[in-house]
């Protein structure tokens, strides 16, 4: 099926060559791209995922709804609220219940913190992909501050399993607000330093501007989502389009960045701007968060009535969708995950076509492709 | 303690006005090629026969539903059927961005032949990889998909497709 070969032209000299890039960790996890090059121009791209498939959907059918929370966050632990939140919303909708308002706000705060944590991880890898090792150390170091904040609420550093059916596990501590605002002030100053050393760096410009362009029509057609879609001039964000968790009370219309270039630079800038905007959204949420309980009094295993539902939310990488079928039993009958990373795979052949092989790493990582999430 | 008041019917009617208009548009073009299963705020669920799925999808695309969010296959051994649902979102038109059309169809299982359904690749390119995944996880053949290859399972996997209900996880 996969043909790694050298083709020869009429004079007997090799003209094109197939190369296997990966699956040994080209930045984020195990994934392989098989490319054909003519000289150093990539002419053909064949994405080959599946190296970290573990059957998340099948295993979810063997666990009850509460056990599924820590199970379902495994595919993308750096955005664990992003992947568990829609599952909880789906359960609540099937049960025709709603989490208390304070829980909804806490979910927003945690989801946005996770977006920052995830984007900083992405930025930390994007630096070395462009040969900039300082940009590995700074975001990874500053990410710790946000992990500390998440730990204050969730009790764990990365996999907090914080959202549960009917609300969230616990309330936030009283000193969270002060500490968060202090860290946000510090990080705003840091972001300016990021801009000076990396984002506005002429080398970054040269390596990313006009490289790996995905046009608006293509981006819609092949199914890109989230920041990758917004970088191609489509203002599509589930937080705006189909608000969940009281996002509609926060007036976040101006907190959703959109750029028109569709290249690596635009995909990088969307995430850079979202680092700032997510902090703004958390500030708004902290101002408005009401008092009250943080979860519905569920006891023991949750019984979800028979039914099917499709729920989607905006995770760090884009639209996270769940199709949940319940037959009224203790465990779900079917859990179908529609994850954003899987949807960015067809973007790579378009962005990588006819570019130089040296531009492959910046293009590949500009999609923020997370193999474990895509493989489920 | 006062009990929460249920939402009045008037509000529900208003909140699904756009959805009803879309269904009317589809009905005008398709007559009785589909059955409306349910209509809720933001969700239109239509049931089609496998033979009509391409035609219904083309009409859905013509009313601006341009991106497939997910293709979900499910095994129903009690009915001896597979269900395939396409969740289609509208991205380019901000008016309908909150709506998802769910096009669902059922394929009969047979002892001898593989389940086959027409691919919607020629309507929406975005369903390509979702169809590949459904193909390997449930063994459903999407006729017309240009490349139904294995994407997630190991290369040496020789058991039945794992998301079928008769595949039991080892040790369970």
Interface residues (C-beta under 8 A of the other chain):
Chain A: X1 X48 X49 X50 X53 X55 X57 X58 X59 X62 X220 X221 X222 X223 X229 X234 X235 X236 X241 X242 X310 X312 X319 X321 X323 X325 X333 X334 X336 X338 X342 X343 X345 X346 X375 X376
Chain B: X42 X43 X66 X67 X68 X69 X70 X72 X74 X85 X87 X89 X91 X92 X94 X97 X98 X100 X102 X124 X125 X126 X127 X128 X129 X130 X133 X137 X149 X150 X151 X152 X153 X154 X162 X163 X167 X169 X172
